[in-house]
């Protein structure tokens, strides 16, 4: 059985045009927090920066995000 070999996360809008606002809206709906808080926190939390730089694993990121 063949499994997924690679995943590409492209968040900079270089390879494809992503609707980042939809991501913020989805997080707001899931968390029950206002979109403005989600946007503010996503850009300022060290957690996101550490994950983006590969300094923490996906497991650690998800655990801390919860």
N, C-alpha and C positions, 0 to 999 in steps of 0.2 A: 504494500500500500504506500502510495506517495503522500508525503506530508508537505506542509508549507516549508520552503527552503529559506526564504528571505521576506522580511517586511521592511518597507521603506516609509519612514515618517518624514514628511516634507512639510515643515511648518512655516517656512519663510516665503512661500508664494512664488518660488522659482520654477518648479516643475509643473505645478497646477495652481489654479486660483481657488483657494479655500475660503469658505464663508466662516471666518473666525467668530463673527457675531453669533452665528448659530451655535457654535461650541459654548460660548458664554451663556447663551440662553438655555441650552440643555443643562449645563451645570447649575444654573439658577433654579430651574424647574426641579431638578433632583434634590438640591439642597434646601430649597425653600428660602433662599437668600436673594436679595435684589441683584439684578445683573450688574449694577454699578459696583457692588462689593466684590463680585466675582472678578470683574475686570481689574479692579484695583489690586486685589490680592494676587491674582495670577502673575502680574508683572512685578510684584514686590516680594513675594515669598521666596526665601532662599531655597526652599524645597524644590521649586520649579527650576531654578537656576542650576542646582546641583544635579538634578535629573537630566536636564538638557546637556550638561557638560559631561555626563557619564560618571559622575562622582558617586552616585548611589544607584543601586539596582532597581529594576522595575518593581520588585517585591517590596523593597523599602519605601519606594515612592508611593505605591498604593496603600501600604499600611499607614504611613504618615498622613496621606491625603484623607483617609477615613477619619 
